[in-house]
Amino acid sequence: MRTLILVLWLWLPPLAAPLAAQDTPSSGNPLSVPSIVTTGEAIVRRAPDQAFVTAAVETRSRTPRDAQQQNAMTMTAMLQKVATAGLPKDAIRTLGYTIHQDVDFVNGRRVPRDFTARNAVEIRVDAVERTGEVIDAAMQGGATAVENVRYDLKERSALEREALRLAVVDARARADAAAAGAGQTVVRVLRIDDTRKPEYPRPMMAARVAMADAPTTPIEPATIEIRSSVTLTVAIK
């Protein structure tokens, strides 16, 4: 038994040697070479070129069947009216449909009321300047609410990549400046981390509209900002 233990002990150093070699400067570990870590930021601003309008129809009746039928008729009329604005068929999609019974509580007792049917659709408007016209068409067609208008960019992905590129340029410029201040120069990039947080189109309006006979609803979209940030690690000498 003593002989076996001695043999194992003698074989341990050769096995440990390759592990120690991983921390040598020649391994390329960023921690083993002089380096600088900087952050870069960029903002790309564009006027929106696409709008999304959420319109809903709510109907109430004593029976769920009547509520459903009334809702179907009103929604059909609304969609036909919206179609007169020249929107393509794929510009409208259903967001949700529900039928439920309203209840009240009187003296601690549950009192059933009418049934409510609700159908909400999202309408894509590719000509932003016609957003107000589409809202008016929806209301005139029978929509009981316009709950949300949001704006976006058709080429959002391309603009996000442009913002990312500019953020890296900013981080590299900062790294060059820091290295020059220390009497050093940047020799290579070791790591780039995209640190931006996901951004989602923000609603520009959340209000009920009830002005069927009023002039075209005025809608003024705000400029959309696409932000990007990165962390850059570079080697210096």
C-alpha positions as CSV (number, residue, x, y, z in Angstrom):
1,M,0.0,0.0,0.0
2,R,2.8,2.5,0.8
3,T,4.3,1.7,-2.7
4,L,1.1,2.6,-4.4
5,I,0.8,6.0,-2.6
6,L,4.4,6.9,-3.6
7,V,3.7,6.2,-7.3
8,L,0.6,8.4,-7.3
9,W,2.5,11.3,-5.6
10,L,5.3,11.1,-8.2
11,W,2.9,11.4,-11.0
12,L,1.0,14.5,-9.7
13,P,3.6,17.3,-10.7
14,P,3.5,16.4,-14.5
15,L,-0.3,16.6,-14.5
16,A,-0.4,20.0,-12.7
17,A,2.3,21.6,-15.0
18,P,0.0,22.3,-18.0
19,L,-2.6,23.9,-15.7
20,A,0.0,26.4,-14.4
21,A,1.0,27.2,-18.0
22,Q,-2.5,28.6,-18.7
23,D,-1.7,31.8,-16.6
24,T,1.5,32.7,-18.5
25,P,1.5,35.8,-20.7
26,S,1.9,33.7,-23.8
27,S,-1.6,32.2,-23.3
28,G,-3.4,35.3,-24.6
29,N,-5.4,35.8,-21.4
30,P,-6.6,39.5,-21.3
31,L,-5.6,39.6,-17.7
32,S,-2.0,38.7,-18.4
33,V,-1.3,41.7,-20.7
34,P,-1.5,45.5,-20.1
35,S,-5.0,46.5,-21.1
36,I,-7.5,49.4,-21.0
37,V,-11.3,49.0,-20.6
38,T,-13.5,51.8,-21.9
39,T,-17.2,52.3,-22.7
40,G,-18.7,53.9,-25.8
41,E,-22.2,55.2,-26.5
42,A,-24.1,56.4,-29.5
43,I,-27.6,57.7,-30.4
44,V,-29.2,57.5,-33.8
45,R,-32.2,59.8,-34.3
46,R,-34.8,59.4,-37.0
47,A,-38.3,60.5,-37.8
48,P,-40.7,57.6,-37.6
49,D,-42.0,56.2,-40.9
50,Q,-44.5,53.7,-39.5
51,A,-47.4,53.9,-37.1
52,F,-49.5,51.3,-35.3
53,V,-53.0,52.1,-34.1
54,T,-54.9,49.9,-31.6
55,A,-58.7,50.1,-32.0
56,A,-61.3,48.2,-30.1
57,V,-65.0,47.5,-30.3
58,E,-67.0,46.7,-27.1
59,T,-70.6,45.6,-27.1
60,R,-72.9,44.6,-24.2
61,S,-76.0,42.5,-24.2
62,R,-78.0,40.3,-21.8
63,T,-76.8,37.1,-23.5
64,P,-73.3,36.2,-24.8
65,R,-74.7,35.3,-28.2
66,D,-76.2,38.7,-28.7
67,A,-73.1,40.5,-27.4
68,Q,-71.0,38.4,-29.9
69,Q,-73.3,39.1,-32.8
70,Q,-73.4,42.8,-32.2
71,N,-69.6,42.9,-31.8
72,A,-69.1,41.0,-35.1
73,M,-71.4,43.4,-37.0
74,T,-69.7,46.5,-35.5
75,M,-66.2,45.3,-36.0
76,T,-67.0,44.3,-39.6
77,A,-68.3,47.8,-40.3
78,M,-65.3,49.4,-38.7
79,L,-62.8,47.3,-40.8
80,Q,-64.7,48.2,-43.9
81,K,-64.5,51.9,-43.1
82,V,-60.8,51.6,-42.3
83,A,-60.2,49.8,-45.6
84,T,-61.4,52.9,-47.4
85,A,-58.1,54.5,-46.3
86,G,-56.3,52.2,-48.8
87,L,-54.5,50.0,-46.3
88,P,-53.3,46.6,-47.5
89,K,-55.0,43.5,-46.1
90,D,-51.9,42.5,-44.0
91,A,-52.0,45.9,-42.2
92,I,-54.6,44.7,-39.7
93,R,-54.2,41.9,-37.2
94,T,-56.3,40.8,-34.2
95,L,-54.7,41.5,-30.8
96,G,-57.4,39.9,-28.6
97,Y,-61.0,38.8,-28.3
98,T,-62.9,38.2,-25.1
99,I,-66.5,37.6,-23.9
100,H,-67.3,37.9,-20.2
101,Q,-70.1,38.6,-17.9
102,D,-70.0,41.7,-15.8
103,V,-70.9,41.3,-12.1
104,D,-71.7,43.6,-9.2
105,F,-71.6,43.0,-5.5
106,V,-74.6,44.2,-3.6
107,N,-74.8,43.7,0.2
108,G,-72.0,41.1,-0.1
109,R,-73.9,39.1,-2.8
110,R,-72.7,38.5,-6.4
111,V,-75.2,40.0,-8.9
112,P,-74.7,39.0,-12.5
113,R,-75.1,41.7,-15.1
114,D,-74.8,41.9,-18.9
115,F,-72.3,40.1,-21.1
116,T,-69.5,42.1,-22.7
117,A,-67.7,41.2,-26.0
118,R,-64.5,42.9,-26.8
119,N,-62.4,42.7,-30.0
120,A,-59.2,44.7,-30.4
121,V,-57.1,45.0,-33.6
122,E,-53.8,46.6,-34.5
123,I,-53.7,48.7,-37.7
124,R,-50.4,49.3,-39.3
125,V,-50.1,52.7,-41.1
126,D,-47.1,52.9,-43.5
127,A,-47.8,56.5,-44.3
128,V,-47.3,58.3,-41.0
129,E,-49.0,61.5,-42.1
130,R,-52.3,59.5,-42.5
131,T,-52.4,58.2,-38.9
132,G,-55.1,60.8,-37.9
133,E,-57.1,59.8,-41.0
134,V,-57.0,56.1,-40.0
135,I,-58.1,56.9,-36.4
136,D,-61.0,58.9,-37.7
137,A,-62.0,56.1,-40.0
138,A,-62.0,53.6,-37.2
139,M,-64.1,55.8,-34.9
140,Q,-66.6,56.6,-37.7
141,G,-66.8,52.9,-38.5
142,G,-67.9,52.0,-34.9
143,A,-64.8,51.6,-32.8
144,T,-65.5,52.4,-29.2
145,A,-61.9,53.1,-28.2
146,V,-58.5,54.0,-29.7
147,E,-56.3,52.9,-26.9
148,N,-52.8,53.2,-28.3
149,V,-50.8,54.9,-31.1
150,R,-47.1,54.0,-31.3
151,Y,-44.5,54.8,-33.9
152,D,-41.6,52.8,-35.2
153,L,-39.0,52.6,-38.0
154,K,-39.2,50.2,-40.9
155,E,-35.5,49.8,-40.9
156,R,-35.0,49.6,-37.2
157,S,-32.6,46.6,-37.4
158,A,-30.2,48.4,-39.8
159,L,-30.3,51.6,-37.6
160,E,-29.6,49.5,-34.5
161,R,-26.5,48.1,-36.2
162,E,-25.4,51.6,-37.1
163,A,-25.8,52.8,-33.5
164,L,-23.7,49.8,-32.4
165,R,-20.9,50.7,-34.9
166,L,-20.8,54.2,-33.7
167,A,-20.7,53.1,-30.1
168,V,-17.6,50.9,-30.9
169,V,-16.0,53.9,-32.7
170,D,-16.6,56.0,-29.6
171,A,-15.1,53.4,-27.2
172,R,-12.1,53.0,-29.5
173,A,-11.5,56.7,-29.5
174,R,-11.6,56.8,-25.7
175,A,-9.2,53.9,-25.5
176,D,-6.8,55.6,-27.9
177,A,-7.0,58.8,-25.8
178,A,-6.4,57.0,-22.5
179,A,-3.5,55.1,-23.9
180,A,-1.9,58.3,-25.3
181,G,-2.3,60.0,-22.0
182,A,-0.3,57.2,-20.4
183,G,2.4,57.3,-23.1
184,Q,1.1,54.0,-24.6
185,T,-0.5,52.9,-27.8
186,V,-3.4,50.4,-28.5
187,V,-2.1,47.3,-30.2
188,R,-5.2,45.2,-30.5
189,V,-8.8,44.7,-29.4
190,L,-9.2,42.0,-26.9
191,R,-13.0,42.0,-26.3
192,I,-16.2,43.9,-27.2
193,D,-19.3,43.6,-25.1
194,D,-22.7,44.9,-26.3
195,T,-24.2,46.3,-23.1
196,R,-27.3,48.0,-24.5
197,K,-30.7,47.2,-23.1
198,P,-33.4,46.0,-25.4
199,E,-35.6,48.9,-26.6
200,Y,-39.2,48.7,-27.6
201,P,-41.3,51.2,-29.5
202,R,-43.0,53.5,-27.0
203,P,-46.7,54.5,-27.2
204,M,-47.2,58.1,-28.3
205,M,-50.8,58.3,-27.3
206,A,-53.1,56.3,-24.9
207,A,-56.5,58.0,-24.9
208,R,-60.0,57.3,-25.9
209,V,-61.2,59.1,-29.0
210,A,-64.9,60.1,-29.5
211,M,-64.9,62.9,-32.1
212,A,-66.5,61.3,-35.2
213,D,-67.7,64.7,-36.5
214,A,-64.5,66.6,-35.7
215,P,-61.8,67.5,-38.2
216,T,-59.0,65.0,-38.8
217,T,-57.4,64.0,-35.5
218,P,-54.1,65.8,-35.2
219,I,-51.2,63.4,-34.5
220,E,-47.6,64.7,-34.1
221,P,-45.0,61.9,-33.8
222,A,-41.9,62.5,-31.9
223,T,-38.4,61.7,-33.1
224,I,-37.3,58.1,-32.4
225,E,-33.9,57.6,-30.6
226,I,-32.0,54.3,-31.0
227,R,-29.3,54.0,-28.3
228,S,-26.3,51.7,-28.1
229,S,-23.5,51.1,-25.6
230,V,-20.5,48.9,-25.6
231,T,-17.6,48.0,-23.3
232,L,-14.3,47.7,-25.1
233,T,-11.1,46.0,-23.8
234,V,-7.9,46.6,-25.7
235,A,-4.2,45.6,-25.2
236,I,-1.6,48.4,-25.0
237,K,2.1,48.7,-25.1
